[in-house]
Amino acid sequence: MTSPASALQAISCADDYDPNSMPVDRAREFIGRVLSPITDTERVALRSALGRVLGRDVLAPFDVPGHDNSAMDGWAFRHVDLATTKAFRRVGTSYAGKPYLGPVGAGECVRIFTGAVMPPDCDTVAPQEKVRETDAGVEIGPDYKPGQNRRFAGEDLKAGAVALPRGRLITPSALGLIASLGIAEVEVYRKLRVAFFSTGDELRTIGTPLGPGEIYDSNRYTLWGLITRAGCEPIDLGNFVDTPEAIREAFERAAACADVIITSGGVSVGEADFIKQILDELGEVLFWKIAMKPGRPLAYGKVGKAHFFGLPGNPVAVTVTFYQFVRAALATLQGRTDFALPPTLKATLKSRVKKLPGRTEFQRGVLSAGPNGNEMGYEVRTTGDQGSGILSSMTEANCFIVLPADTGNVEPGTIVDVQMFEGLIG
């Protein structure tokens, strides 16, 4: 595994690294180079495994399905008999869970239902809607291929095959698959521990009165939600005043109990911002500015063995930078092998967007179907004022409008890229 320092040097030399403003894609690539997934696992009951990451392959203990069965309601018969039989004689019925076990001779058939075991010697199923039962017998047409509408034992999974690989997020459908194999417990990676705190003399906890110039600390609640939905264990260390002593204490506490440390505020390297100073003492800052808006003052580094993300103090910038950088990093550290940022969709911009070239922008938008449903594609509009402190712009939006760094103002009717929020948390 490449060390953070050597990775930083490699990027600096090979990619003309600018420590004051790293492009978005390069920052993502860089962070990905220095992440080491956790390896500790634990066994949990199946219903407790939802949202966890598999720490070991789940193997099929038997063939799935366990027997040849019918893919639909109909009539099971021997395909070879089609050449000599016009009307088959019904000899029994095969239900799901109650198979017909008797013999099936030449010119005979069995009424069968979806999922039921194929009777002995039968190899083909005719759908019930294409068959006519008369006094003369069951009339089955000639247009069938051998094995049609028959599911074979092991067709889905062979005994010993990997049903779900290590590193896969356990979804509701994965729970069902594991349960279908009769497995009651699974091995998962332990939850990633993520400590977070805010810095700022102006911040107050909700439920307390506000003084002049003071605001409630909303970022910790946003971060708690983002971290929790990412499947991690959130550790809320509270708010710390802007003093070197307080910030040092916060980092020491966080590094002692967490795999990842996230802060909000204090990374703009102003007169009263001490995070970078303290990190230079306790760890290292690998970069602290991104060529993006909102969220330019984003820091990434290490404190001991813990990864550190210093997010901006503005509420919108906290969410944007978490989605664009932190979420993918947490997934990698959790041991996930199936995570990826969602693909961008193309949509027609409905209103003019102001933008200066130089930084990638993530404007909050509302994506909807075109005027004729999806026939005309998607349309997107901004939520209005895109200021980093306007948290309502995030709650009203369902997507980011992604505008490349070299783009200027964008006129209505332009095709733009959008990222759906829901895809970002999968």
Beta strands, then each sheet from edge to edge (+ up, - down):
strand 1: 41-45
strand 2: 58-59
strand 3: 69-70
strand 4: 74-77
strand 5: 87-94
strand 6: 108-112
strand 7: 124-127
strand 8: 131-134
strand 9: 137-140
strand 10: 150-151
strand 11: 162-164
strand 12: 185-189
strand 13: 193-199
strand 14: 203-204
strand 15: 215-216
strand 16: 233-240
strand 17: 260-264
strand 18: 283-287
strand 19: 292-293
strand 20: 299-303
strand 21: 306-311
strand 22: 345-349
strand 23: 360-370
strand 24: 373-382
strand 25: 399-403
strand 26: 415-420
sheet 1: 1+ 12-
sheet 2: 2+ 11-
sheet 3: 3+ 10-
sheet 4: 7+ 4- 6+ 5+ 9- 8+
sheet 5: 16+ 13+ 17+ 21+ 20- 18+
sheet 6: 14+ 15+
sheet 7: 19+ 23+ 24- 22- 26+ 25-
end
